[in-house]
Amino acid sequence: MNKLLSVLIIWLFLLSGTVAIAQNDLQQRLEKKRQVLQKEILQINQQLLQTKRTESDAMADYRRIKRKIYIRQKLIRNLQSEINHISREIKKNEAEAASLRKELKQLKADYARMIRQSYNTRSRQDKLYFLFSSESFQQAFKRAQYLKQYAKYRKKQAQDIIIKQKELAELKEKLQKNKAAKQALYKNYRQENILIKKEQDKQLALVNNIKKRKRYYLKKIKTKQREQAKIDRLIDNLVKKAIARSNRKVKKSKRHKSKFFLTPEGKKLSAKFSANKGALPWPVKKAYISRKFGPQHHEIFKNIKVVNTGIYLATEPGSKVFAVFDGKVLQIQLIPGGNNTVFIKHGNYLSIYGNLKEVYVKPGQSVKTKQAIGKVATDAYGKTELKFRIYKNTTKLNPELWLQRH
């Protein structure tokens, strides 16, 4: 029975330790997430400041503000989670402090009672009489042991009081810190709600301004769509030509117009790339998806459909571009109106990096995951966007599904 009780006590101790670690880990994760979100808001603010106000691309500003509102909403939810977590910690600590005060009160009462008893039998003669009045040596020995244990217990009680007082003081300090942290988070929470309202007003004003100049923006959208469709057709043709060029040395019976012929090494690389779906590193470090893949309605003019063959990653001016996986540079193409585009082959997969003002690699060069391959171009309005595509042979894939979740 005693053994079972000991095991149960040890198990409860370990469980409480595990819960404490988990709680601390949750708080750290929430704090880290808050810092990441605040950093992205700061990054978008910098991008908005870098945009030339006289010739501002209103649609780009709209997307940045929209993204900032989305991030601020996530930040508010995260702050609420932090506040709730600290509230639970405060409640738990207050209950623990009450329990400690009760224990301390009982310890002090027990100690005071022992002191009174000790005072009543404080005489050395009384102790000697207690020993020598024993009926046998064995009884005298037991009485001597009792006096020794009693003195030891008194000392332990005094030490326990000191330990409990220290624990209570530490808990009070922790409570004060938690309450201060909660107050600071509440202040931050209120500020974020004020800021999000201002940004929503700014977004509405921007939308109204765009709608007032509807004819101008519709013309601009259609022009951009034609330019983008032209670039997309060019990319598709370049991919087909690259496949034909790659398969040139292969027997005619094994050639395929829309598929890369793969060597055993190519098959292994292709399988590795495929296995890393959802785990590829981002091609730019500080970025967010400003435009998603595939057909979708225009953000403001809902009757207009926009088709994106890749994703647009908004980033900071001067940002470097990195290869998302091991591979070989298939080709580098200067796209009219789209700067340099780098094609990297990974078996029968292609990762394509568009709108580069500088390129650090050459065709035929092998590259490693996260190797710098160039630098993103910034347009006349201060907009810095990487157009990122992924193909499997000639099939366009959604790059967002292949990248690590931010």
C-alpha positions as CSV (number, residue, x, y, z in Angstrom):
1,M,0.0,0.0,0.0
2,N,2.8,2.4,1.0
3,K,4.6,1.6,-2.3
4,L,1.5,2.3,-4.3
5,L,1.1,5.6,-2.5
6,S,4.7,6.6,-3.2
7,V,4.3,5.8,-6.9
8,L,1.1,7.9,-7.0
9,I,2.8,10.9,-5.4
10,I,5.7,10.7,-7.8
11,W,3.3,10.5,-10.8
12,L,1.4,13.5,-9.6
13,F,4.6,15.4,-9.1
14,L,5.8,14.6,-12.6
15,L,2.4,15.5,-14.0
16,S,2.3,18.9,-12.3
17,G,5.8,19.5,-13.6
18,T,4.8,18.6,-17.2
19,V,1.7,20.8,-17.0
20,A,3.9,23.7,-15.8
21,I,6.3,23.2,-18.7
22,A,3.4,23.0,-21.2
23,Q,1.9,26.3,-19.8
24,N,5.2,28.1,-20.0
25,D,5.8,26.7,-23.5
26,L,2.3,28.0,-24.6
27,Q,3.1,31.5,-23.2
28,Q,6.4,31.5,-25.1
29,R,4.7,30.4,-28.3
30,L,2.1,33.2,-28.0
31,E,4.7,35.8,-27.3
32,K,6.8,34.6,-30.3
33,K,3.7,34.7,-32.6
34,R,2.9,38.2,-31.4
35,Q,6.4,39.4,-32.2
36,V,6.2,37.8,-35.7
37,L,2.9,39.5,-36.4
38,Q,4.1,42.9,-35.1
39,K,7.2,42.5,-37.3
40,E,5.1,41.9,-40.4
41,I,2.9,45.0,-39.7
42,L,6.1,47.1,-39.4
43,Q,7.3,45.6,-42.7
44,I,4.1,46.6,-44.5
45,N,4.2,50.1,-43.0
46,Q,7.7,50.5,-44.4
47,Q,6.6,49.3,-47.8
48,L,3.7,51.9,-47.7
49,L,6.1,54.6,-46.8
50,Q,8.5,53.6,-49.6
51,T,5.7,53.9,-52.2
52,K,5.9,57.2,-54.2
53,R,2.9,59.1,-53.1
54,T,2.6,61.2,-56.2
55,E,2.3,58.2,-58.6
56,S,1.0,55.7,-56.0
57,D,-0.3,52.4,-57.3
58,A,-3.6,52.5,-55.5
59,M,-4.2,48.8,-56.0
60,A,-0.9,47.9,-54.5
61,D,-1.7,50.2,-51.5
62,Y,-5.1,48.5,-51.2
63,R,-3.5,45.0,-51.0
64,R,-1.0,46.2,-48.4
65,I,-3.6,47.8,-46.2
66,K,-5.9,44.7,-46.7
67,R,-3.0,42.5,-45.6
68,K,-2.2,44.7,-42.7
69,I,-5.8,44.6,-41.5
70,Y,-5.7,40.8,-41.7
71,I,-2.4,40.6,-39.8
72,R,-3.8,43.0,-37.2
73,Q,-6.9,40.9,-36.7
74,K,-4.6,37.9,-36.1
75,L,-2.6,39.9,-33.7
76,I,-5.7,41.0,-31.8
77,R,-6.8,37.3,-31.5
78,N,-3.3,36.4,-30.4
79,L,-3.3,39.2,-27.7
80,Q,-6.7,37.9,-26.5
81,S,-5.2,34.4,-26.2
82,E,-2.3,35.8,-24.2
83,I,-4.6,37.7,-21.9
84,N,-6.7,34.6,-21.3
85,H,-3.6,32.5,-20.7
86,I,-2.2,35.1,-18.1
87,S,-5.7,35.4,-16.5
88,R,-5.7,31.6,-16.0
89,E,-2.1,31.8,-14.6
90,I,-3.2,34.6,-12.2
91,K,-6.2,32.6,-11.0
92,K,-4.0,29.5,-10.5
93,N,-1.3,31.4,-8.7
94,E,-3.9,33.2,-6.4
95,A,-5.3,29.7,-5.5
96,E,-1.8,28.5,-4.8
97,A,-0.9,31.5,-2.7
98,A,-4.1,31.0,-0.6
99,S,-3.1,27.4,-0.1
100,L,0.4,28.4,0.9
101,R,-0.9,31.0,3.3
102,K,-3.1,28.4,4.9
103,E,-0.1,25.9,5.2
104,L,2.1,28.7,6.6
105,K,-0.5,29.6,9.2
106,Q,-0.8,25.9,10.3
107,L,3.0,25.5,10.4
108,K,3.3,28.6,12.5
109,A,0.5,27.4,14.9
110,D,2.2,24.0,15.2
111,Y,5.6,25.6,15.8
112,A,4.2,28.0,18.4
113,R,2.6,25.0,20.2
114,M,5.9,23.2,20.2
115,I,7.7,26.3,21.6
116,R,5.1,26.5,24.4
117,Q,5.5,22.8,25.2
118,S,9.3,23.2,25.1
119,Y,9.1,26.2,27.4
120,N,7.0,24.2,29.9
121,T,9.7,21.4,29.9
122,R,12.7,23.7,29.3
123,S,14.6,22.7,32.4
124,R,17.6,20.4,31.8
125,Q,16.6,18.7,35.1
126,D,13.2,17.9,33.7
127,K,14.8,16.2,30.6
128,L,17.3,14.3,32.8
129,Y,14.5,13.3,35.1
130,F,12.5,12.1,32.1
131,L,15.5,9.9,31.0
132,F,16.5,8.6,34.5
133,S,12.9,7.8,35.5
134,S,12.9,5.1,32.9
135,E,12.2,1.6,34.1
136,S,14.9,0.0,31.9
137,F,17.9,0.9,29.7
138,Q,15.8,0.2,26.6
139,Q,13.1,2.7,27.7
140,A,15.8,5.3,28.5
141,F,17.3,4.8,25.0
142,K,13.8,5.2,23.4
143,R,13.2,8.4,25.5
144,A,16.6,9.8,24.4
145,Q,15.7,9.0,20.8
146,Y,12.3,10.7,21.3
147,L,14.0,13.9,22.6
148,K,16.4,13.9,19.7
149,Q,13.6,13.4,17.1
150,Y,11.5,16.1,18.8
151,A,14.4,18.6,18.5
152,K,15.0,17.6,14.9
153,Y,11.3,18.0,14.1
154,R,11.3,21.5,15.7
155,K,14.2,22.5,13.5
156,K,12.5,21.1,10.4
157,Q,9.3,23.0,11.2
158,A,11.3,26.2,11.5
159,Q,13.0,25.5,8.1
160,D,9.6,24.6,6.5
161,I,8.3,28.0,7.7
162,I,11.2,29.8,6.1
163,I,10.8,27.8,2.8
164,K,7.0,28.5,2.7
165,Q,7.6,32.2,3.4
166,K,10.1,32.3,0.5
167,E,7.7,30.4,-1.8
168,L,4.9,32.8,-0.9
169,A,7.1,35.8,-1.6
170,E,8.2,34.4,-5.0
171,L,4.6,33.7,-5.8
172,K,3.5,37.2,-4.9
173,E,6.3,38.6,-7.1
174,K,5.1,36.3,-10.0
175,L,1.5,37.5,-9.5
176,Q,2.6,41.1,-9.6
177,K,4.5,40.5,-12.9
178,N,1.6,38.6,-14.4
179,K,-0.8,41.4,-13.5
180,A,1.6,44.0,-15.0
181,A,1.9,41.9,-18.1
182,K,-1.9,41.5,-18.4
183,Q,-2.3,45.3,-18.0
184,A,0.3,45.9,-20.8
185,L,-1.4,43.4,-23.1
186,Y,-4.8,45.0,-22.5
187,K,-3.3,48.4,-23.4
188,N,-1.8,46.8,-26.6
189,Y,-5.1,45.2,-27.3
190,R,-7.0,48.5,-27.1
191,Q,-4.4,50.3,-29.2
192,E,-4.7,47.6,-31.9
193,N,-8.4,47.9,-32.0
194,I,-8.1,51.7,-32.5
195,L,-5.5,51.2,-35.2
196,I,-7.5,48.6,-37.1
197,K,-10.5,51.0,-37.2
198,K,-8.3,53.7,-38.7
199,E,-6.9,51.3,-41.3
200,Q,-10.4,50.1,-42.2
201,D,-11.4,53.8,-42.7
202,K,-8.3,54.3,-44.8
203,Q,-9.1,51.2,-46.8
204,L,-12.7,52.3,-47.4
205,A,-11.5,55.8,-48.5
206,L,-9.1,54.1,-50.9
207,V,-11.8,51.8,-52.3
208,N,-14.1,54.8,-52.8
209,N,-11.4,56.8,-54.6
210,I,-10.7,53.8,-56.9
211,K,-14.4,53.4,-57.6
212,K,-14.7,57.1,-58.5
213,R,-12.0,56.6,-61.1
214,K,-13.5,53.3,-62.2
215,R,-12.9,53.9,-66.0
216,Y,-9.3,54.7,-65.4
217,Y,-8.6,51.6,-63.2
218,L,-10.6,49.2,-65.4
219,K,-8.5,50.3,-68.4
220,K,-5.3,49.9,-66.2
221,I,-6.5,46.4,-65.1
222,K,-7.2,45.2,-68.6
223,T,-3.8,46.5,-69.8
224,K,-2.0,44.6,-67.0
225,Q,-4.1,41.5,-67.7
226,R,-3.0,41.6,-71.4
227,E,0.6,42.1,-70.4
228,Q,0.5,39.3,-67.8
229,A,-1.3,36.9,-70.3
230,K,1.5,37.6,-72.8
231,I,4.2,36.9,-70.1
232,D,2.3,33.7,-69.1
233,R,2.2,32.4,-72.7
234,L,5.9,33.2,-73.0
235,I,6.7,31.2,-69.8
236,D,4.6,28.3,-71.1
237,N,6.4,28.3,-74.4
238,L,9.8,28.5,-72.6
239,V,8.8,25.5,-70.5
240,K,7.8,23.5,-73.6
241,K,11.0,24.4,-75.4
242,A,13.0,23.5,-72.3
243,I,11.4,20.0,-72.2
244,A,12.1,19.5,-76.0
245,R,15.7,20.6,-75.5
246,S,16.1,18.4,-72.5
247,N,14.7,15.3,-74.3
248,R,16.7,15.9,-77.5
249,K,19.2,13.2,-76.7
250,V,16.6,10.7,-75.8
251,K,15.3,8.1,-78.3
252,K,12.3,9.2,-80.3
253,S,10.2,6.3,-78.9
254,K,10.9,7.6,-75.3
255,R,10.3,11.4,-76.1
256,H,7.3,13.2,-74.8
257,K,6.3,16.7,-75.9
258,S,5.0,17.8,-72.5
259,K,7.1,15.7,-70.1
260,F,10.7,15.6,-69.1
261,F,12.5,12.3,-69.6
262,L,14.0,11.3,-66.3
263,T,17.2,9.5,-65.6
264,P,17.3,7.4,-62.3
265,E,18.9,10.4,-60.6
266,G,16.2,12.7,-62.0
267,K,13.5,10.3,-60.7
268,K,15.1,10.4,-57.2
269,L,15.3,14.2,-57.2
270,S,11.7,14.5,-58.4
271,A,10.5,12.1,-55.7
272,K,12.4,14.1,-53.0
273,F,10.9,17.4,-54.3
274,S,7.4,15.8,-54.3
275,A,7.9,14.5,-50.7
276,N,8.6,18.1,-49.6
277,K,5.2,19.5,-50.5
278,G,4.2,21.9,-47.8
279,A,7.8,22.0,-46.4
280,L,9.7,24.1,-49.0
281,P,11.4,27.2,-47.7
282,W,10.1,30.6,-48.9
283,P,12.1,32.0,-51.9
284,V,12.2,35.4,-50.1
285,K,12.7,35.7,-46.3
286,K,10.5,38.7,-45.4
287,A,7.4,38.3,-47.6
288,Y,3.7,37.7,-47.7
289,I,1.4,36.6,-50.5
290,S,0.0,39.7,-52.1
291,R,-1.8,37.8,-54.9
292,K,-2.9,34.2,-54.8
293,F,-2.8,31.4,-57.4
294,G,-5.5,30.6,-59.9
295,P,-8.7,32.3,-61.1
296,Q,-10.3,34.7,-58.6
297,H,-12.5,37.8,-58.5
298,H,-10.8,41.2,-58.5
299,E,-10.7,42.6,-54.9
300,I,-12.7,45.7,-55.7
301,F,-14.4,45.1,-59.1
302,K,-16.1,41.8,-58.4
303,N,-17.3,41.4,-62.0
304,I,-13.8,41.1,-63.3
305,K,-12.0,37.8,-63.0
306,V,-8.2,37.7,-62.6
307,V,-6.1,34.6,-63.3
308,N,-2.7,34.1,-61.7
309,T,-0.4,31.3,-62.9
310,G,1.7,31.7,-59.7
311,I,1.8,33.7,-56.5
312,Y,3.1,37.2,-55.9
313,L,5.3,37.6,-52.9
314,A,5.5,41.2,-51.6
315,T,8.8,41.9,-49.9
316,E,11.3,44.7,-49.1
317,P,13.4,46.5,-51.7
318,G,16.8,44.8,-52.2
319,S,15.5,41.4,-51.0
320,K,17.5,38.4,-52.1
321,V,15.9,35.4,-53.8
322,F,16.7,31.8,-52.7
323,A,16.3,28.4,-54.4
324,V,13.5,26.5,-52.7
325,F,15.2,23.1,-53.4
326,D,18.3,21.4,-54.9
327,G,18.3,21.5,-58.6
328,K,19.9,22.7,-61.8
329,V,19.5,26.1,-63.5
330,L,17.7,25.3,-66.7
331,Q,17.6,28.8,-68.2
332,I,17.6,32.5,-67.4
333,Q,15.3,34.6,-69.5
334,L,14.9,38.4,-69.8
335,I,11.1,38.9,-70.0
336,P,9.9,42.1,-71.6
337,G,8.2,44.1,-68.8
338,G,9.0,41.3,-66.3
339,N,12.8,41.6,-65.8
340,N,14.8,38.4,-65.4
341,T,13.2,35.0,-64.8
342,V,15.2,32.1,-63.5
343,F,14.1,28.5,-64.2
344,I,15.4,25.7,-61.8
345,K,14.8,22.1,-62.6
346,H,14.1,19.5,-59.9
347,G,13.6,16.2,-61.8
348,N,10.3,16.8,-63.7
349,Y,9.4,19.8,-61.4
350,L,10.3,23.5,-62.1
351,S,10.5,26.4,-59.7
352,I,10.4,29.7,-61.6
353,Y,11.4,33.0,-60.1
354,G,10.2,36.1,-61.9
355,N,11.0,39.9,-61.7
356,L,14.7,39.6,-60.7
357,K,16.9,42.7,-61.3
358,E,20.1,40.8,-60.5
359,V,20.9,37.1,-61.1
360,Y,23.8,35.3,-59.3
361,V,23.6,32.0,-61.2
362,K,24.2,30.7,-64.7
363,P,22.4,28.2,-66.9
364,G,23.6,24.6,-66.2
365,Q,24.7,25.5,-62.7
366,S,23.7,23.2,-59.8
367,V,22.1,25.0,-56.9
368,K,21.4,24.0,-53.3
369,T,18.3,24.6,-51.2
370,K,18.3,28.2,-49.8
371,Q,21.2,29.3,-52.1
372,A,20.9,32.9,-53.2
373,I,20.1,33.1,-56.9
374,G,19.4,36.8,-57.4
375,K,17.6,40.0,-56.1
376,V,14.0,41.1,-56.6
377,A,13.4,44.2,-58.7
378,T,11.5,47.3,-57.3
379,D,9.3,49.2,-59.8
380,A,8.9,52.9,-60.2
381,Y,6.2,53.1,-57.5
382,G,8.3,51.4,-54.9
383,K,6.6,48.0,-55.2
384,T,8.8,44.9,-54.7
385,E,7.2,41.6,-55.7
386,L,8.6,38.3,-56.7
387,K,6.4,36.2,-59.1
388,F,6.9,32.6,-58.0
389,R,5.7,29.7,-60.0
390,I,5.9,25.9,-59.7
391,Y,5.3,23.5,-62.7
392,K,5.3,19.8,-62.9
393,N,6.3,19.3,-66.5
394,T,3.8,21.7,-68.3
395,T,1.2,21.6,-65.5
396,K,0.9,24.8,-63.3
397,L,0.8,24.1,-59.6
398,N,-0.3,26.3,-56.7
399,P,3.1,27.3,-55.1
400,E,1.3,28.3,-51.8
401,L,0.6,24.6,-51.2
402,W,4.3,23.7,-51.5
403,L,5.7,26.3,-49.2
404,Q,6.1,26.1,-45.4
405,R,3.3,27.7,-43.5
406,H,4.2,31.2,-42.3
